[in-house]
Structures are given as C-alpha cells and as structure tokens.
Amino acid sequence: MKTVKFLCPAEIIPPYIEVDLSLLDVGQKLVAGDLKFHPALKLIRPKDKPIVKIAPTCQ
C-alpha cells in the first residue's frame, strides 16, 4: 500500500510517515494500527487493515 488516509487539521499535515520494515520477517505484516503518527491525526481505515506483508521471494 502506498497511501494511508487520515483526517487532520491542515496545520499538522505530515509530509510523510516513516515506516521501519527492518524488524519484520517473512510472513509478518504491518497493520494500520501499528503506524506511529501525531495524535491529532485520525486514521480513516480500520486499524487491523494490512499496510504491508513480507512475502518470500521465488527462486
């Protein structure tokens, strides 16, 4: 997923939200509720909705 939608005041719109995937292993996923962001931002999608899942590579 490339975008995540939030509701927030215009003065605190973040230019980006950094996500660290380095601790995820094959088969693990990051869900919307795992994202760290300003408390005034309200996530529009369900918190259990996957953002990214680490899949094995084909060899």
C-alpha positions as CSV (number, residue, x, y, z in Angstrom):
1,M,0.0,0.0,0.0
2,K,1.4,3.4,-1.0
3,T,-1.0,5.7,0.7
4,V,-2.8,5.9,4.0
5,K,-5.7,8.4,4.5
6,F,-6.1,10.5,7.6
7,L,-8.3,13.3,8.8
8,C,-6.4,16.1,10.5
9,P,-6.1,19.9,10.9
10,A,-4.3,21.5,7.9
11,E,-1.5,22.9,10.1
12,I,-0.2,19.5,11.1
13,I,-0.4,17.6,7.8
14,P,2.8,15.5,7.8
15,P,4.9,15.5,4.6
16,Y,5.4,11.7,5.1
17,I,5.0,9.0,7.7
18,E,8.2,6.9,8.1
19,V,7.7,3.1,8.4
20,D,10.5,0.9,9.5
21,L,10.2,-2.6,8.0
22,S,13.6,-3.8,9.1
23,L,12.3,-5.8,12.1
24,L,9.7,-7.7,10.0
25,D,10.4,-11.3,9.0
26,V,8.9,-13.3,6.1
27,G,5.2,-13.8,6.6
28,Q,4.8,-10.9,9.1
29,K,2.7,-7.9,8.3
30,L,2.3,-4.3,9.5
31,V,-1.3,-3.1,10.0
32,A,-2.6,0.4,10.0
33,G,-2.8,0.4,13.8
34,D,1.0,-0.2,14.0
35,L,1.8,3.2,12.4
36,K,3.2,5.9,14.6
37,F,1.8,9.4,13.9
38,H,0.7,12.7,15.5
39,P,-2.2,12.1,18.0
40,A,-4.4,14.7,16.2
41,L,-4.4,12.6,13.0
42,K,-7.4,10.3,12.7
43,L,-6.8,7.1,10.7
44,I,-9.7,6.6,8.2
45,R,-9.2,2.9,7.6
46,P,-9.7,0.1,10.2
47,K,-6.7,-0.3,12.5
48,D,-6.4,-4.0,11.6
49,K,-6.2,-3.4,7.8
50,P,-2.8,-4.6,6.5
51,I,-0.4,-2.0,5.2
52,V,2.4,-4.3,4.1
53,K,3.2,-8.0,4.3
54,I,6.6,-9.5,3.8
55,A,6.4,-12.3,1.2
56,P,9.1,-14.8,0.4
57,T,11.0,-14.4,-2.9
58,C,10.7,-17.1,-5.6
59,Q,13.8,-18.9,-6.5
